[in-house]
Amino acid sequence: AILVLDAPASRAALQATRVHLSGVVRARDIQPGFRKIVGHQSHRDEALQCADVVAGVVADMLASGNRAWFTLIERRVVGFVEFPPSAEPKKPPRLDC
């Protein structure tokens, strides 16, 4: 899989993110890992902007339990499973890069 990130302001920040994510994939023995991690500026790419919005909506729902925004896109989301379902929403881990 190729992971496309909304490019940070600097090459150093993108490299730090690559190193961090690669370490997480190795530590958790996720197979297959990312074949490539690249940065791309979302303001120049409609598809990346859309993916960024969808990811934000899902992250907000998981962190706060508020499904208001998710209900707007829910019927277009295929294969989304919250497993195991939790009564208490969890905050997503913070990536400090």
Buried (B, 14 or more C-beta within 10 A) or exposed (E): EEBBBBBBEEEEBBBBBBEBBEEEBEEEEEEEBBEEBEBEEBEEBEEBBEBBEBEEBBEBBBEEEEEEBBEEBEEEEEEEEEEEEEEEBEEEEEEEB
